């Protein structure tokens, strides 16, 4: 089975930056889509960003222009660079991987991001 190990979360002041990492136990070249989601306390999980291999990146309107998703194939790691953080970005952030349409989704354990005002 695929293991996704997330890191990089923490406490940061508004306007600051964090880079989240998602290290995969398999070659991420084999995952057509890798995504980041987040879930704030008492709220449902929401989509944040998608990297589609060899095609495109896409972002939720709430983070567009501030967050960047990228892959390092040599390290089998997906990143989420988060700049200009706002208190409303506070959430547990989850990595998601899918090899192809109709195949299993894999999830990381989540990493906490807290943005203070």
RAGICOR-V322346 format. One record per residue. RES is the residue in one small letter. OMEGA is omega in whole degrees, -180 to 180 (* if undefined). Layout:
BEGIN
{{RES & OMEGA} {RES & OMEGA}}
END
This chain:
BEGIN
{{x & -179} {x & 174} {x & 176} {x & -177} {x & -175} {x & 178} {x & 174} {x & 179} {x & 180} {x & 180} {x & -179} {x & 177} {x & 176} {x & -177} {x & -180} {x & -176} {x & 171} {x & 171} {x & 177} {x & 179} {x & 176} {x & -179} {x & -176} {x & 179} {x & 177} {x & 180} {x & -177} {x & 172} {x & -178} {x & 177} {x & -179} {x & -178} {x & 169} {x & -170} {x & 168} {x & 172} {x & 173} {x & -180} {x & 175} {x & 180} {x & 178} {x & -179} {x & 178} {x & 178} {x & -179} {x & 178} {x & -179} {x & -173} {x & 177} {x & 167} {x & 176} {x & -172} {x & 176} {x & -176} {x & -170} {x & 165} {x & -178} {x & -174} {x & 170} {x & -179} {x & -176} {x & -178} {x & -177} {x & -178} {x & 180} {x & -177} {x & 177} {x & 175} {x & -180} {x & 178} {x & 168} {x & -174} {x & 180} {x & -179} {x & -176} {x & -174} {x & 174} {x & -177} {x & 167} {x & 176} {x & -176} {x & 179} {x & 178} {x & -175} {x & 180} {x & 177} {x & 179} {x & 173} {x & -180} {x & -177} {x & 165} {x & -178} {x & -176} {x & 173} {x & -180} {x & 180} {x & 177} {x & -176} {x & -177} {x & 178} {x & 179} {x & 180} {x & -175} {x & 168} {x & 176} {x & -175} {x & 170} {x & -176} {x & -178} {x & 175} {x & -173} {x & 172} {x & 178} {x & -179} {x & -180} {x & -179} {x & *}}
END
